[in-house]
Amino acid sequence: MGEITTRIADYGDESDASTVVELLDCYARDPMGGGEPLGDEVRENLIPGLAKTPGAFSILAFDGDDAVGLSNCFTGYSTFAAKPLVNIHDMVVRDGQRGKGVGKAMFDAIHAEARRIGACKVTLEVLSGNHPAKGLYTAQGYGDYELDPDKGHALFWQKRL
């Protein structure tokens, strides 16, 4: 394994675009991503959708020339801090590359971009049973969101439309 490098993907670059789709498909096929490949419609619309979403950015991680990791992120806004925030929506490290510093390198790049835009925080969601990811996230300083411990921690809910 060589040195891990990272950079922000260029959605207009065909190679970067196909790498984003390929790595997201790896994540989708993983049990922690649902265990199903991306559908044709998602594959077709992912990059155009990311490109037209204000504040969207993707971090690609490489071991030499081999793409080994992807983080899809979105800039939001914290009303309580009146500053931008960054949400990590997807994070994937190729199977066989985990535990080699790829995730940490992507976090370093995400944190640098968040600081560059003046973000007050970085958020993410994780499945409660994804213990390896939780270990990485905890090592990076992430934890439950709570304002008052007596009121409990925040839960991430969804409603499919």
Buried (B, 14 or more C-beta within 10 A) or exposed (E): EEEBEBEBBBBEEEEBBEBBBBBBBBBBBBEBBEEEEBEEEBBEEBBEEBEEEEBBBBBBBBBEEEBBBBBBBBBBEEEEEEEBBBBBBBBBBBEEBBEBBBBBBBBBBBBEBBEEEEBBBBBBEBEEEBEEBBEBBEEBEBEEEEEEEEEEEEEEEEEEE
